[in-house]
Every structure is written in structure tokens, then in C-alpha cells.
Amino acid sequence: MEVIELPEDVSLLATALWEWAVELVPRLFAAILILFFGWLFARWASRTVANLAHKTDAIDRTLRPVFAAIVRYGILILVIVAVLGQLGVQTTSILAALGAAGLAIGLALQGTLSNIASGIMLLWLRPFGVGDYIETVNVTGTVEEISLFHTRIRTWDGIYKFVPNAQLWNVTLTNYSRNPTRLILIDFGISYEDDMAEGRRVLVETAERHEGVLKQPPPVVVPTSLADSAVVLQLRAWAPIDDFWATRWDLTQAGKRDLEAAGITIPYPQRVVHMSTPDRNGADVATLPGPAASTSSGK
């Protein structure tokens, strides 16, 4: 049997390929194992952090999903760097290339990066949290979720709002849920013929009897204006933020009922018209009050 001898160049190439395969296959196998178990570990760590965050009150619920995401993607980045190093890739050059690519992408996605920066500031300073009722020039509603890119808001009538974080960071924002108590202001109009002091006393007693009104500071009633057809008395009472609207509605109904029970009139807006009758020479000889014209809307 004749033995075929390979040319020297082919033999050297085959030897080089064999040595390269012998060296690469273990590294490739190790890189696959690192990637697989690293991905599993990142997933497990993210779930563990999320579960621990939900079981403690030390971490605000707004930050819980953010912590879980940071842990997962941080581990995945380390795993990818380890895989590249196992394959013999110079990670420094890759990081430099990624930095240049990141700069180009950043210039192309300035709006998105602005939302990320705004999301980081919102999560750090926390002007509002999940469950707070907020108001801006563009949107009003209850916050349901805060992420790095956007915030989900549900309006009072159940409408879903997707708001980029940049629109919530660079504007004046009102948070109606931040403080534990809130002042209730209700205007009542009483007739000029009625006793103002009696009306104030009735409204104060109405507020003091309501269980949703705080004792301190105590409720007060002050005259705020002398309107065209009524003296306006303003009821001022403090209530817990969770009971604000229910207490306000109850006080509005109870205030009207108690004023009427005390004989105090809540007048309608009205206007008195005087009519004059000229004589033969064109001069007014008599001035008689005409009927009062009233509107159907009341205070």
C-alpha cells in the first residue's frame, strides 16, 4: 500500500489548525458554560432581589423593580466580559469600540437618553411615588409605574397615560398625595338679613361633628367676601388625605342642611330693577320698585 505524503505547506497548515482547535475547543466549551450558568445566575439573582425588596418596607416600592433590573443587567455585563476574555478576545479594545459606538448611539438618541437621565433623577429624588396623585401642565392622574424611560399614569376616569420621564422632570409638578393631611375649603352664601355669627357657629359645629375632620388644627369659618346677593362664609377644615374627597362631599351636604335647619337662608343671585314713569314734560314723577329678577343658580 502506497502512503501518500502531503506537501509540506499543507502539513504545516493542518498541524496549525489542529493545535488551534485543541486550544480553542476547551475555551469555547468553557465560554458556553460561563454564558449559560451566568444567564441563569443573573435571572435567579434578579428574582431574589425582587422578592427580598417586596418583603421589606425599607425599600420604596418605586425602586424595587429598578434594583432587580440593575442586578440582572450588571451580572450579564460581567458574564459577557468573562466570556470574551475566555475566548482570548482583548476586552480593552472591545470596551473602546463599545464606547465609540455608545457615543454615536447617544448622539442619535438624545431624547431617549434625556428620558433615562430624567428617570434616574425621579427615582433618586422621588418627587412622587407609585400610588401618588400628581398634576402637571400635560397630565393628571395616579402613578402606577416608574421606569427609567417612562411613567405609567391612570387618570381619574380610568384612562391609561404613557408619559416620557423628561416631561415630568423639567416641569412644575403638584403631588396631592405627598402630605398626610389636606385643607378643605367650602364656600357657603347666606342672606344679608341673616345673622353672620349664627351662620359661622352652625358651620363650625357641622365640621366638628364629622368624624373625618381633624381636631387639630380645629375647623374655622371666616367671611371671605360680600357678594351681590349673599355674604360668603368659607368653611376651612383639615382632613386626612385618604378621606379628603369623601369628607368634602359630606360637609357640603351637611352644611346646607344645617344652615336651612337653623333658619338661615341660602339666597339665589337676584337683581332689583326700579321703573320710573315720566310726566307730560318728560320729567320723572314717580319711581316704583319693579319685580326682582332672579336666576336659577344658587350659591
C-alpha positions in Angstrom: 0.0 0.0 0.0 1.4 3.3 -1.0 1.5 6.1 1.6 0.5 9.5 0.2 2.7 12.2 1.6 1.1 15.7 1.9 3.0 18.7 0.8 5.0 20.5 3.4 2.7 23.6 3.4 -0.5 21.6 3.7 1.0 19.6 6.5 2.1 22.7 8.4 -1.4 24.2 7.9 -3.1 21.0 9.2 -0.8 21.0 12.2 -1.6 24.6 12.9 -5.3 24.1 12.6 -5.1 21.1 14.9 -3.2 23.0 17.5 -5.6 25.9 17.2 -8.6 23.6 17.6 -7.1 21.8 20.6 -6.6 25.2 22.2 -9.9 26.8 21.2 -12.4 24.0 21.8 -11.9 23.9 25.6 -12.1 27.7 25.7 -15.2 27.6 23.6 -16.8 25.0 25.8 -15.8 26.9 28.9 -17.3 30.1 27.4 -20.6 28.4 26.6 -20.8 27.1 30.2 -20.0 30.6 31.6 -22.7 32.2 29.4 -25.3 29.6 30.3 -24.8 29.5 34.0 -24.2 33.3 34.1 -27.5 33.8 32.5 -29.2 31.5 34.9 -27.5 33.2 37.8 -28.5 36.7 36.6 -32.1 35.6 36.4 -32.0 34.0 39.8 -30.3 37.0 41.4 -32.8 39.4 39.9 -35.8 37.4 41.2 -34.2 37.0 44.6 -33.6 40.8 44.9 -37.2 41.5 43.8 -38.6 39.1 46.3 -36.5 40.5 49.2 -37.4 44.0 48.2 -41.1 43.2 48.3 -40.8 41.6 51.7 -39.2 44.7 53.4 -40.5 48.2 53.9 -37.0 49.7 54.0 -37.0 49.9 50.2 -39.6 52.1 48.5 -41.8 50.2 46.1 -41.0 52.6 43.4 -37.3 51.4 43.4 -37.9 47.7 43.8 -38.2 46.8 40.0 -35.2 49.1 39.3 -33.0 47.3 41.8 -33.9 44.0 40.2 -33.2 45.2 36.7 -29.8 46.7 37.8 -28.7 43.4 39.4 -29.7 41.4 36.4 -28.1 43.5 33.7 -25.0 44.2 35.8 -24.4 40.4 36.1 -25.0 39.9 32.4 -22.4 42.5 31.5 -19.8 40.8 33.7 -20.7 37.5 32.2 -20.2 38.8 28.7 -16.9 40.3 29.5 -15.8 37.0 31.1 -16.9 35.0 28.0 -14.9 37.3 25.7 -11.9 37.0 27.9 -12.2 33.2 27.9 -12.2 33.2 24.1 -9.0 35.3 24.1 -10.5 38.5 23.0 -8.9 41.7 24.2 -11.6 43.3 26.2 -9.9 46.7 26.4 -10.2 47.1 22.6 -13.8 45.9 22.7 -14.7 48.4 25.5 -13.1 51.2 23.5 -15.1 50.2 20.4 -18.3 50.0 22.5 -17.5 53.4 23.9 -17.3 54.9 20.5 -20.4 53.1 19.4 -22.2 54.3 22.5 -21.2 57.9 21.8 -22.6 57.6 18.3 -25.8 56.0 19.5 -26.1 58.6 22.3 -26.0 61.4 19.7 -28.7 59.7 17.7 -30.9 59.0 20.7 -30.7 62.3 22.6 -34.4 62.2 23.5 -34.2 58.7 24.9 -31.1 59.5 26.9 -32.9 62.5 28.2 -35.7 60.3 29.4 -33.2 57.9 31.1 -31.5 60.8 32.9 -34.8 62.2 34.0 -35.9 58.7 35.1 -32.7 58.4 37.2 -33.4 61.8 38.8 -37.1 61.0 39.5 -36.1 57.7 41.1 -33.3 59.4 43.2 -35.1 62.5 44.4 -38.6 60.8 44.4 -40.9 63.8 44.0 -43.7 61.2 43.6 -44.1 57.5 44.1 -46.3 54.7 42.9 -49.9 55.4 44.1 -49.5 59.2 44.3 -51.9 61.5 42.6 -50.0 64.1 40.6 -50.7 67.0 38.3 -48.6 68.7 35.7 -49.4 71.0 32.7 -49.8 68.0 30.5 -51.2 65.2 32.6 -53.1 64.5 35.8 -53.6 61.1 37.5 -52.4 58.3 39.7 -48.9 57.0 39.2 -48.9 53.2 38.5 -45.3 52.5 37.5 -42.0 54.5 37.2 -39.2 53.1 35.0 -36.0 54.5 33.5 -37.7 55.5 30.3 -41.3 56.3 31.1 -44.0 56.6 33.8 -47.4 55.0 33.6 -50.3 57.1 34.9 -54.0 56.3 35.3 -56.4 59.3 35.1 -59.4 59.6 37.4 -61.7 58.3 34.7 -59.6 55.2 34.1 -57.5 56.4 31.0 -54.0 55.0 30.5 -51.3 57.5 30.1 -47.7 56.7 28.8 -45.6 59.7 29.8 -41.9 60.1 28.9 -39.9 60.9 32.0 -38.5 64.1 30.5 -42.0 65.6 30.5 -42.2 65.0 34.3 -38.8 66.2 35.3 -38.5 69.6 33.7 -41.9 70.9 34.7 -43.7 72.2 37.8 -45.4 69.2 39.4 -48.1 69.1 42.1 -48.2 66.0 44.3 -51.6 65.8 46.1 -50.7 62.6 48.0 -47.4 63.6 49.5 -48.6 65.3 52.7 -50.7 63.3 55.1 -53.4 66.0 55.6 -55.1 68.5 53.3 -57.2 71.6 53.8 -60.8 71.6 52.8 -62.3 74.9 51.5 -66.1 75.2 51.0 -67.9 78.4 50.3 -71.5 79.0 51.6 -73.6 82.1 50.8 -76.1 83.3 53.4 -78.6 86.2 53.1 -77.7 89.7 54.2 -80.7 89.6 56.6 -79.4 86.6 58.5 -77.0 86.7 61.5 -73.5 86.1 60.2 -72.2 84.9 63.6 -75.0 82.3 63.8 -74.1 81.0 60.4 -70.5 80.7 61.3 -71.4 78.8 64.5 -73.6 76.4 62.6 -71.0 75.6 60.1 -68.2 75.1 62.7 -70.5 72.7 64.6 -71.2 70.8 61.4 -67.5 70.3 60.8 -66.7 69.4 64.4 -69.3 66.6 64.3 -67.9 65.0 61.2 -65.5 62.1 62.1 -63.3 62.8 59.1 -62.4 66.3 60.2 -59.2 66.6 62.3 -59.4 68.2 65.7 -56.1 69.9 65.3 -56.0 72.4 63.8 -59.7 73.0 64.6 -62.1 73.9 61.8 -62.9 77.6 61.3 -65.4 79.6 59.3 -64.5 83.1 58.0 -66.4 85.7 55.9 -64.4 86.0 52.7 -66.5 88.4 50.6 -69.7 90.5 50.4 -71.2 89.3 47.1 -74.0 90.8 45.1 -76.7 88.8 46.8 -75.0 86.9 49.7 -72.4 87.0 52.4 -69.9 84.3 51.6 -68.7 82.2 54.5 -65.8 79.9 53.9 -65.5 76.6 55.9 -61.9 75.6 56.5 -61.2 72.1 57.9 -58.3 69.7 57.8 -58.8 66.1 56.8 -56.5 63.0 56.2 -55.5 62.8 52.6 -57.2 59.4 52.1 -60.6 60.8 53.3 -60.3 64.2 51.7 -62.9 63.9 49.0 -65.5 61.9 51.0 -65.2 64.4 53.8 -65.6 67.4 51.5 -68.7 66.0 49.9 -70.2 65.2 53.2 -69.5 68.7 54.6 -71.1 70.3 51.6 -74.3 68.4 52.0 -74.4 68.7 55.8 -73.6 72.4 55.7 -76.5 73.2 53.5 -78.8 71.0 55.6 -77.8 72.5 58.9 -78.0 76.1 57.7 -81.5 75.6 56.5 -82.4 73.8 59.7 -81.2 76.8 61.7 -83.4 79.2 59.6 -80.6 80.7 57.6 -81.3 81.4 54.0 -79.0 80.5 51.1 -80.2 83.1 48.6 -80.3 82.9 44.8 -78.5 85.7 42.9 -81.0 88.5 42.3 -81.3 92.0 40.8 -83.7 94.7 41.8 -85.0 96.9 38.8 -86.5 100.3 39.6 -89.1 101.7 37.0 -89.9 105.3 36.6 -93.0 107.0 34.9 -92.3 110.3 33.1 -94.9 113.2 33.2 -96.0 115.1 30.2 -92.9 117.4 30.2 -90.6 114.3 30.3 -89.6 114.5 34.0 -89.8 111.5 36.3 -92.7 111.9 38.7 -92.6 108.5 40.4 -90.1 105.8 40.9 -91.6 102.4 41.7 -89.7 99.2 42.5 -90.2 96.6 39.9 -90.3 92.8 40.3 -87.0 91.2 41.3 -85.3 89.2 38.6 -83.6 86.1 39.9 -81.6 83.3 38.2 -82.0 79.6 38.8 -78.4 79.1 40.0 -77.7 79.4 43.7 -74.6 79.6 45.9 
